Structures are given as structure tokens and as C-alpha cells.
Amino acid sequence: AHTDHADFMSKEIGEQPEVAARILDELTPGIADGSLWRALELPPFDRIAIVGCGTSLNAGRVIGTAFSRHGHVPHSAIVASEASSTIVEPRTLVLAISQSGETADVLRAIDQVDLGLSSLVAITNNPHSTLARRADSVIDSHAGPEVGVAATKTFVAQIVTGVCFALSALVATDRVDRYHARWLADDLALIPDLLAQSLAVSLESVPPLVARLHAATGYLFLGRGAGVVYAAEGALKLKELSYRWAEHYPAGELKHGPLALVEPGTPVIVIDNDDPRLEGNIAEVRARGGEVLRIGSIGSDIPALGRGIAEPRRGGIEAWGPLESVVPLQVFARQLALELGRDVDKPRNLAKSVTVD
Ligand code: M6R
């Protein structure tokens, strides 16, 4: 039940630090010796293909980036509903990622893709699901039940779980040495605290900003590098919950079209992960009267990112990016939805598990 919370979404947002801590306690010991990966008994691989939908696909993109940034393993992300035209080369590790394990688009995708000499691994919150039964190996994302239609704690759980397995795989296949892996694991260990700090900051700083901006009809989300996927997740959450238009872009794309959308008062939410090139993008938005909201470290509008709050050493930041930025994005979307009188646990037109084509 959610007796202490106004809704399941708020409960599930609040659970994220402990979900991450629980997963890390269980999985980190198997990173530096590669044992987590070896236990799956999978054949060698040369590349990664991620398959999923919506929030799970966003989580998959982060996991794929961990393989590429740290192990130089090329990865591609496949939108499950578009998988029919995809060619998977031999020795590809296909990672199908689905909270429910019952999403029709994902199940159809794995039927359509010719796996040939490749192997299929499922990352799912339901190890008894149809997807889990069809995969060569199953990784349980261990988020616990999620009731809200909007994926929140399952997103964090998928990323933390997937990155642990990715790093273990890179050790097991001699792409990363165990000292570097241990260093990265120490970085992963910061995640629960970063999420908890981010939650505290978000609950305080987001509501007044939403009160000021709730009349807008469209919202832009910008990021660079490892921040782009979080901009995508923020825009998805906002659309799903508030029924307002939201778009995300790599900030460098602004001048190639979307800048035309910005007019006085347009809210532009920036995942400010310290990329110096963001300053120019922010200046472009401000020059047109856009309302920039920076999600960054101390001094930002939403000072929810760990740098400056936690230990500064974060080698993993390149791979899993500013994971804690998802918390203010979730809180923002929920708060806006509440201001607009929406049902945050059951948005219109949507189902928790999309079992139809
Ligand atoms: O169960 P799945 O992870 O396969 O579901 C995929 C998407 O339908 C899901 O993530 C959807 O995008 C969320 N409702 C977004 O919050």
C-alpha cells in the first residue's frame, strides 16, 4: 500500500536510493572478478544490441554506453517496434530489456531478429515472464513491484543492474582489468547517496519552479553526452504524466531547428553535467526569452547533481552519466501533473504493460 504517500509514484520515486543500494550490495562483489558475468555462461561477443521500448530503452542506452565507453564494445539501440528491419551480426550479444517482460513489441522483436550465432539476454523485473522464458540467460533487475504506470524505480534498477553486469562482462572477457573495475565499482557505490541527496533537493526545489511554469504548453529538455538520455527520459515522463508536449534534444541540435520553438517563457530544462559547451546553448535560449532550468550541482536552479555534494571522483560518470538527474525529472513531471489535476498513477490512454501490438 502507499499509506504514507499521496500516490504510488511518489512512493516509488522515494524507494530509489534503497533499491540501488540493495542491488549494489548483491552485485558489486561479482564485478572485479568477472564472476557475475561468468555465471551466465554466455558465449564470447563482439558487439551489443539493445532492444526495448520507452523507459526501458532509455535504460538500455545507458547500459550499452557502459560497454562502449569502458570496453570499446560497439553498441546499438533498437526500438523494439522497428526491429524487423534490423540485421544482427554474428557474435552480437542482444540485450532485451523490459520491466514487465510481457511487452508485445519486445517479444515480437526477438522473434523477428535472426539471432543466428548471437545470444539473447533478458533484463527484466519479472524472471517468470514470457521474455525471460525465451532468453538464453536472464538478469533479474530486482526493483520490486512497481504499480505506477510511469516507470521510475525500475529505470534506476535496470541501469544499476545492467551496469554491474556490463562491467563484470568486460572483466570476464579481458577488456577491463580488475583494478579499473574495482575503481568503477567504488564509483557505483556512490549512487545510493547521490540519489538520496538528489531526492531531498528535488522535493524542496522543484515544486516552486513548477508553480511558476505550469501554464506553458510545451517543454524542451536538453543534454549533452551522457546527459542526453536523461533529457529523453525527462521529456517522456513529462508527456506521459502531464499530457503536455515535451521534446528532448542533444543541446547542439538546437540551432538546427528546435531553437525556433523557443519564445518568451518557454521552459527549457537542461541536464547540466558540466559540459562547457552547454553555456553557449543556454545563452541562445535566454536570448530568446526562454526560461532555463538547470539541473546541476550547487548554484543551479535544481542543485541535484552530486558533484560538489559528494566525493568529486566519478570515473563512471562517462558511462552511466548523471543518473541522479532522473529524480528531479520524475519529481518535475509528477508535480506538473498534479498541478494540472492528472492521475499520476494511471495516466490516460496508457497501460503499465503494453501486451498488444
Ligand atoms: O515493461 P516494459 O519495460 O517493456 O515497458 C516498456 C514501456 O512501455 C515503458 O517503459 C513505458 O515507456 C513507461 N510507462 C514510461 O514511464
Residues whose N, C-alpha, C, O or C-beta is under 5 A from the ligand:
A	BS01	M6R	C53 G54 T55 S56 I97 S98 Q99 S100 G101 T103 V149 A150 A151 K352 V354
